[in-house]
Amino acid sequence: MAVVFQRPKSLCDVPTHYCPGCTHGIIHRLVCEVMDEMDIAGNTIGVCPVGCSVMAYDYFACDMIEAPHGRAPAVATGVKRAKPDSYVFTYQGDGDLAAIGTAETVHAATRGENIVVIFVNNTTYGMTGGQMAPTTLPGQITQTTPYGRDPKVQGYPVRVCEMLATLDGTALAQRVAVDSVPNIRKAKAAIKKAFENQRDKKGFSIVEVLSTCPTNWGLSPTEALERLRKDMIPYYPLGVYKDKSAEEKEAAK
Amino acid sequence: MERNLMKGNEAIAEAAMRAGCKCFFGYPITPQTEISAYLAKNMAKNGGLFLQAESEVAAINMVLGASSTGTRVMTSSSSPGISLKSEGISYIAASDLPCVIVNVQRGGPGLGGIQPSQADYWQATKALGHGDFHILVFAPSSVQEMVDMVTEAFDLADEYRMPAMLLADGLLGQMMEPVSFPEKRTEFSPKPWATDGHKNKREHNIVNSLFLQPDVLQNSVVKRFERYEEIKEKHAQAEVYLCEDAEIVVTAYGATARVAKSAVNAARAKGIKAGLFRPKTLWPYPEKRLNDACKTAKRVLCVEMSMGQMIDDVKLALECRIPVEFFGKTGGVIPTPTEVLAQIEKYAE
């Protein structure tokens, strides 16, 4: 009998702690499918953040490190510089990457650190119960913006891909979403491109994945996907913000 | 053996390379910058890596990453920078990772000054980060000792899977002395716990400090403290000088111990039975050696470049059986042998 669907080898056969309807599971799977297809799990070291995916070290079957909050790009830098021939990726949420870890993110990018960053943007601090994140949309109600985020008081959200695309060290900055089958396929292609960039020593590759948090948004999983499409994508447009290898190909024509 | 005239900071850097340090991550701060400068010049030539980080916070986390792969790694800083590293040091200790951290102390608190100080004793030995943990703390008193202790720090850090600190000060870092180096280390014990890629030959390794179940976390801390007991037993070190018949024992470490030694010699010349107890490790503190050194002592005088921090450990070790006096200068002021001698004379009467 032909096997049409199975768990990727790089994904551990364990139950996860993620809430029902959360899209972390899809994103984990995409990273693992890419590791399987490139046959690199034995030579890959992943770095977990502090946030909902803090325990992802139990889910990825490659060697894993749990980093202090926001410091994953610095930890990944240490790993990559010590073992330049290995594949290194970080898996970070929006609070980890775009608030407490902004400096580490920006400087890993500008150094052209040859790593992959999987950036999961769900506009909230999920693990601590839904506080305002650097990516929380104007007007969005959270535990710490109970009357809605007011830019006059709490400032504006950070658009990470747009910001990092300005840096010379960034090889790939692409925003994708996991709300639909076509978008999930695009997300996987972007993650694969990021790992291929690392193989080809192109530099810093970040894939921002628009994700949902049904629990803290107070929505059903389907409603949460609707919100992603209706509210998030207009503020965080999907697309490629920087692609050095495509630019090089274009220039070579 | 070949002897070179070298600055303390540069000697630390050369000793680290010879001890097999393959990665260094740092951030500029006075008075330790020569360590970075030396390694920036020489690390790549020796097959290693020097990287200037965007912050002390990033530097210590790069150390965490490199150490996770089983690589010998070092960072260095001075007092305010060590405060910034404390988050990472706690994680490194909790993840059972080895590394060497150099603190060339300057005056504090706050931005403080850039002159020598010993005001980070409490921080190094008792409060280097949140949570229950210790790191090894070496206190060199000469440039040669900086070399010897860096080498030992790398070895013990690996053996016990924990961070080791070289607690120096601006005086030692900037001072030049003749020094000889050990041969370059080429063989190291294996690190089967390292996250360096499993090559599909073993289960995946995890470097982690998160344990959500209280009993599991407690067990991991207790196991670490069992190792600490062994370290206390085996690796507490001190220099004991003229204490056999001493009625007054001066305790001092690092650069201050050099000043104290001059004062002890001057006191002996005046017929005062003075001795010097110099801890070479501050954690573990050489408690038994101190008690042995104080067998004939009527008084102990603790001299520090601080308002009095090591004195706590001296009193604890002696269980307050002998009166312990204090003399200190702080903020970058260095006590003179004349001042220390005056204190010895005062308490010897």
HADDOCK unambig.tbl for C-alpha pairs under 7 A between the chains (distance, minus, plus):
assign (segid A and resid 42 and name CA) (segid B and resid 197 and name CA) 5.29 0.50 0.50
assign (segid A and resid 42 and name CA) (segid B and resid 198 and name CA) 4.90 0.50 0.50
assign (segid A and resid 42 and name CA) (segid B and resid 199 and name CA) 3.95 0.50 0.50
assign (segid A and resid 42 and name CA) (segid B and resid 200 and name CA) 4.96 0.50 0.50
assign (segid A and resid 43 and name CA) (segid B and resid 197 and name CA) 4.38 0.50 0.50
assign (segid A and resid 43 and name CA) (segid B and resid 198 and name CA) 6.52 0.50 0.50
assign (segid A and resid 43 and name CA) (segid B and resid 199 and name CA) 5.81 0.50 0.50
assign (segid A and resid 44 and name CA) (segid B and resid 197 and name CA) 5.56 0.50 0.50
assign (segid A and resid 45 and name CA) (segid B and resid 195 and name CA) 6.72 0.50 0.50
assign (segid A and resid 45 and name CA) (segid B and resid 196 and name CA) 6.90 0.50 0.50
assign (segid A and resid 45 and name CA) (segid B and resid 197 and name CA) 6.19 0.50 0.50
assign (segid A and resid 57 and name CA) (segid B and resid 206 and name CA) 6.69 0.50 0.50
assign (segid A and resid 61 and name CA) (segid B and resid 204 and name CA) 5.93 0.50 0.50
assign (segid A and resid 62 and name CA) (segid B and resid 197 and name CA) 6.99 0.50 0.50
assign (segid A and resid 62 and name CA) (segid B and resid 204 and name CA) 5.46 0.50 0.50
assign (segid A and resid 63 and name CA) (segid B and resid 195 and name CA) 5.22 0.50 0.50
assign (segid A and resid 63 and name CA) (segid B and resid 197 and name CA) 5.78 0.50 0.50
assign (segid A and resid 63 and name CA) (segid B and resid 198 and name CA) 6.57 0.50 0.50
assign (segid A and resid 63 and name CA) (segid B and resid 204 and name CA) 4.73 0.50 0.50
assign (segid A and resid 63 and name CA) (segid B and resid 205 and name CA) 4.90 0.50 0.50
assign (segid A and resid 63 and name CA) (segid B and resid 206 and name CA) 5.94 0.50 0.50
assign (segid A and resid 64 and name CA) (segid B and resid 195 and name CA) 6.58 0.50 0.50
assign (segid A and resid 64 and name CA) (segid B and resid 205 and name CA) 6.37 0.50 0.50
assign (segid A and resid 64 and name CA) (segid B and resid 206 and name CA) 4.81 0.50 0.50
assign (segid A and resid 64 and name CA) (segid B and resid 207 and name CA) 6.36 0.50 0.50
assign (segid A and resid 65 and name CA) (segid B and resid 206 and name CA) 5.66 0.50 0.50
assign (segid A and resid 65 and name CA) (segid B and resid 207 and name CA) 4.60 0.50 0.50
assign (segid A and resid 65 and name CA) (segid B and resid 208 and name CA) 6.01 0.50 0.50
assign (segid A and resid 66 and name CA) (segid B and resid 207 and name CA) 6.19 0.50 0.50
assign (segid A and resid 66 and name CA) (segid B and resid 208 and name CA) 5.01 0.50 0.50
assign (segid A and resid 71 and name CA) (segid B and resid 58 and name CA) 6.82 0.50 0.50
assign (segid A and resid 71 and name CA) (segid B and resid 61 and name CA) 6.50 0.50 0.50
assign (segid A and resid 74 and name CA) (segid B and resid 58 and name CA) 5.36 0.50 0.50
assign (segid A and resid 74 and name CA) (segid B and resid 61 and name CA) 5.51 0.50 0.50
assign (segid A and resid 74 and name CA) (segid B and resid 62 and name CA) 5.00 0.50 0.50
assign (segid A and resid 75 and name CA) (segid B and resid 61 and name CA) 5.00 0.50 0.50
assign (segid A and resid 75 and name CA) (segid B and resid 62 and name CA) 4.65 0.50 0.50
assign (segid A and resid 75 and name CA) (segid B and resid 64 and name CA) 6.06 0.50 0.50
assign (segid A and resid 75 and name CA) (segid B and resid 65 and name CA) 4.23 0.50 0.50
assign (segid A and resid 76 and name CA) (segid B and resid 65 and name CA) 6.00 0.50 0.50
assign (segid A and resid 77 and name CA) (segid B and resid 62 and name CA) 5.92 0.50 0.50
assign (segid A and resid 78 and name CA) (segid B and resid 62 and name CA) 3.99 0.50 0.50
assign (segid A and resid 78 and name CA) (segid B and resid 63 and name CA) 6.01 0.50 0.50
assign (segid A and resid 78 and name CA) (segid B and resid 64 and name CA) 6.97 0.50 0.50
assign (segid A and resid 78 and name CA) (segid B and resid 65 and name CA) 4.32 0.50 0.50
assign (segid A and resid 78 and name CA) (segid B and resid 66 and name CA) 4.35 0.50 0.50
assign (segid A and resid 79 and name CA) (segid B and resid 65 and name CA) 4.61 0.50 0.50
assign (segid A and resid 79 and name CA) (segid B and resid 66 and name CA) 4.65 0.50 0.50
assign (segid A and resid 79 and name CA) (segid B and resid 69 and name CA) 6.36 0.50 0.50
assign (segid A and resid 82 and name CA) (segid B and resid 23 and name CA) 6.78 0.50 0.50
assign (segid A and resid 82 and name CA) (segid B and resid 66 and name CA) 5.38 0.50 0.50
assign (segid A and resid 82 and name CA) (segid B and resid 71 and name CA) 6.70 0.50 0.50
assign (segid A and resid 104 and name CA) (segid B and resid 58 and name CA) 6.44 0.50 0.50
assign (segid A and resid 107 and name CA) (segid B and resid 54 and name CA) 6.65 0.50 0.50
